[in-house]
């Protein structure tokens, strides 16, 4: 669930325009910003504003949902990133995973993994241990306290519908649509990587 920094990736129109001087509700501000981008898009003679609008709203939605989940998790003493780490470790029978493998599973940078594990160690929710057969590798192991808090946090998020206030029948179609977007993006990124390697 954690967002990455894609500084070298494609540049998309951003709806998150600075609006500190405005007292309008965020949704109203973003709607006005996207409408303005659409107007400029058409003025420049470009076609197909729907993909730009969809991409912009996806970015805004991700920002809003992340903020909402962070707010819900605050009462547990966890951030969204720490919750992701604990959830991943708790889902493994042994409760432990190599730091590199953890980063691959969560799609986050090794530096971010190190930072999150440092924070969780301070909270005594995770401990670093040596790999039993490869002394060069370090494993992150969830502690009993870590299992307890992630179970409590998961139950809390479930009761709060993971921060979403939709009609019950809307969740499955939304999940299917977003999964289709993710699969398409993954395919495009894989193709981009192949093309870069061939240059």
N, C-alpha and C positions, 0 to 999 in steps of 0.2 A: 503494500500500500504506500510506499514511500516514493516522492517525486524526485527525479534527478535533474541535474543542471546540464542542459544540452546546448552549451555555448557554441559548439561547432556544427550543430545540426541545422536543418532548414529553418528559415525565419518565417514564422507565421504572423499574421496580423494579431495584435494583442488587444483584448478588450479591457485590460486592466490599466486604463489611462489614469494618470494622477488626478484625483478629484478632491483633494484635501479642503479646498475652499467651498465645496458644495455641501449642502445639508440634505440633499436628496437621499432617498433610500438607495442602497447599493444596486438593487435590480434595476431601478429607474435610470441610474447613472450609466450602468453598463448597456442598457437598451439604447440610450441616446448615443453612446460612444460607437456602438456597432452600427446603428443607423447612419451615423456620420461617415464611418468607414465605407459602408455600402454606397453612399452617395458619391464619395470621392472615386470609388472603384468604377462606377458607371460613368462619371465625368471623364475618366481617363480612357474610356472606350473598352474597358475590360468586360468580359462576359463571365457569367456563373458566380454570382455572389453567394449562392446557397452553401457551397463548400466552405467558403471563408467564414460565413456566419456560424455554421455548424462547428467548425474547428474552434472559433472564438468562444462559443458557449460551452464547449467541452472543457476548455482551459479554465473558464470562470467556474464551472461546476466543480472541477477538481480542487480549485482553491477553496471554494466554499465548504465542500465536504471535508477537506483536510482540517480546516479551521473548526468545523463543528465536532469532528471526532477528537481533536486535541482538547477541546473544551470539555467534552464528556469524560475523557480519560484523566483530566487534571485531578479529579477527586481521588484517583487511585495512585497518584504519584508517578504515573507513566506518561511518556510522550508516545505519539503514534509510532515512531521509529523503534522505541524500546519494546512497545507492545508487539510489533511485527517480529522482532528477534525472539522474544519469549514464546510467542505463538508457534513459530517455526521449530524451536527447540522442543517445546512441549509435544509437538505432533510426531516427534521421532521417539521410537520405543526406548532407545538408549538415553535420550535427552541430551545428546551432545553432538556437535558438528564442528568440523574444521572451519577456521575463520574464512578461508578462501571459499569453501563450499557454502558457507552461510551468505557471503556476499553474492555468490552466483545465484543462490536460491531467491534472494531478495532483490536482485538486480541493483545493487548499490556498490559504491566505490570502496575499496579496501580501507581507505582512510576513515570513511564513515562507519564501517564495521568496527574498527578499532575504537573510535569515539563512543559508539553505542555500548560496546562491551565494557569499556572503562566506566561508563555511567552505571551500568547494571551491576558491575562488581562492587561499586561503592554502596549500592543499595542492598548488596548481598543477595541478589536475585540470580546471579550467574557467577560462575568461577572459571578461571582458565586452568586447564590441565594439559599435561603433556600427552601426546599420542602414544599409545602403548607399544607400538612397533617402530615408529619414526620420530625420533627425538627432535627433529627439525620442525615438526608440525605442532601447532597449538590448537587445542580444542576448546570450544565454549560449552560449558555444561550448566544446565539449568538446575537451580537448587530447589529444595522443597518449598522454600518461601516464594521462589519464582513461580513454581507451579500453582501455588495457592493464589497469588495475586493475579496471574494471567487468567485463571479460571474465573475469578471474581469479576475481572474486567470484561471478559468475554460475555458473561451472563448479563452484565450491565448494558453492554452495547447491543446485545440481542433484544433485551427488553425495550431499548430505545430505537429499535429498527435501524441500528447502525447510522443514526443521525438523519434518516430519511423519513419524511412524512408524506408518503404516497398511499393511494388506495391499494389494498392487498393485491388486487388483480394486476396492478401496474408493475410490480417488481420483476416478474419473470420476463415479460417482453422487453423491459429496459435492460435486464441482464443479458438477454440474447443479442440485442442490438449492440451493446457495448462490447460484448465478446467478439462479434463480427468485426467491429472497428479495430480491436486489439489484434486479432489474427491478421487483418489486412496490413496494419502497421508493422507487425513483426515480419511479415513476408517482404514488405518494402525495405525495411532496415537490413534484412538478410541479403537482399539483392543489391542494395547499395554497398554493403561490405564486400560482396563478391566483385563488383565493378571497381571499387577502389583498389582491391588487391591485384587486379589485372592491369592496372595502369603502370 
